[in-house]
């Protein structure tokens, strides 16, 4: 990438930030959705407790398993030349609704304090479909620190099927904040040496797009903890059918136009005590950049590889093992999405009760604080559940999904709301 091209993108980024700053939404009406029964102060989880024992860190170790290049090439040769992210975005056939057009029930998933500055809900067909649930989010702000992927600004949202056991990703064109459009790609796993593929049978509660790789969590019964996808290997389906994989007429992806075949996975290498990542995010404040994870009341990070030949993959030892370089125990109840910024860890705590609201905590080794709302100082003012948080460094915004809402707000507004 030339210095001139990057400079042009940074100028576009500054211009877009000005637009975004002026487009803050008046979502304070959501505050009326807090009932008196929710005005209780959430239990203080206290400080993070560092995990330093070899046994404790060993429970977080992963082993890398990459698909043979021959298998990937065989699949690409059979399906046709892969397409890029830009091609996928150009075929966007769905339009997101702005918050003003979202229903009251949909907007009930938004945080009350701090309020979202950008909020969208999916098109009416996807929003009303009970078979799928949005669980995770990452952006081109993760992929590249200037916030652009080529000439595009992109948001990816991972959705999980509630019955069939499939996973899909919404490719959202975020170039115009006043009109977000998107289309779908099915997540798949190559089989039979690249002669076929199957769907990723798992919920994806966490995802990070770093450089040209997309890492997603898996909660299936296998020992695979993370799957890895190459954003340069998006394949076109040639048949519009409910089947997944090779069919008589060609290649099918459960009715979707695009399919992403995995290029590898990271497997749990510990015994029965191995901890599976549930939420993911990217931290650019470490050297090298690191993948942040949470699960089973633990927080930890893996460094990314600095080898150009392993762009977007985790750092591994000679045996292919990825080890956590930092880990903590947390007492945040129902911790969902996770962010690490500086010495602080941000955790979205779930509501815990039907119709209740969650809590946003900032925690470190010195203690914990939560966002407050109202004169009574209640901490129950976050979204009911946010499994995923993504920090867009270039704009200073945190993106998340909750219910049927996709929303963003400045990280600084979270810090200002801390009690």
Steps between C-alpha positions, in 0.01 A plus 500: 500500500651838401549783747288721275212248502514464876505880538185528286329241719597680817352822357179311424507360852529848653214624283282206596573548869369854468179365346465236768558750778219715368260210461458408869162351565253613761431166659428618851139385468626149567558604860128464564537127447679455832257378762525565870590137556821554301622794709721280715874549506684210337736305723854639485729232351810660649846486346629259239710218639806415287546137395870416510516126568617269222190287550264796474664635186517150353120480507494786247752357253389431143651290222496630144376275220509649149322354198755368245559748220423227249149460645429873486627524144296196394180657635573835337574332168170311512286797612666772297734784582438649848360853522597785728308690766430783257317266264286370784408854608402601147236229498341614829127429470378599849471845658526563872238719664606809691403511868209734422344218298566225756222380726478577870568135579811504282633818662451350846827313435699826489697625800336782696817661636719574324265529201590367158606763247430272202235231502349283230274199473505239227254496212153390600536150355818418690385678814181290513669168424498289821738244348805726527656713775777763461778431750826671402659798325836611361596773254757615248626707793630169635631388163710812441580779742399766245146357507485411131516171314614602155253773405230374737387553858345178620314351796468123536233348720492130582160328527422155640215273393280402792393159371691388191846560641651733238686830518498794261663842478337825393740707288388858571605787275563783749630760255187714550389507867158623386443190287651167601448210260600137536497149359573153637779242484473153653788377717621155398771241567675313214463121497642209300824678419325804354261302282200618703405709802254495789343780700664628817269331749537734794394824663749781439492730800835661425686609187802713406610606151874560518701575186362255242373238748166464678508305827171376647416309815333163491293340773452164332575171670834466319831620639521782247490828693557745214458473124706711261376642167694676225320814383665460161336159456129585480342256253187539291225240534371385161171346614224664707385209713460410867782246480855579614793381291535327168174405328418355160466843338805663664566661838236603755522712816157465665353748254767769545704648218838473671683249719818532708692171538722480811875487448572359845410486866642528851419205721485466876821328603431460872304221666151522645594830666574673166318834471316583179498866381148644485561868419782654293640843417818660370746702709741720303650638822732203545820411314427301295124552457304239693178301489298557818272220623260431784322190625424311822561818706848538358662767283814443297690592183702332224765695305465508123787377287747757369601276209375655169445147369258440789300823477192492722595176677591458865861472614587133555801303623682229305226252592227726363368602841356846572543600865331773701750767603267664754198363686266596785208369702194727509187495714280690254172309482392385157790672325434531127702723268854594598743780412849576621630856472806618689498334841120479506268216402142579400237233556131499414314320778167339407171602659446169677122551507237495226442853376784641711801704394868415509803675647816633336804455724852641470729277701873480574726364771409794723121464499185539290257774400172483310312750288224677695164643398246702691517685828480172694836392356379167365749308287228315306508724196686300235349274234329184628766289326801584283710199409740706291682834525728645233711816535543700177823679586485750214163641613533425873169310495388171652269291279271230629185301427215435738165351414430616144701823537845588368636805681807707583607756757829670592722316747548835672127514574525166680786634711306818582202294616698295748388542861 
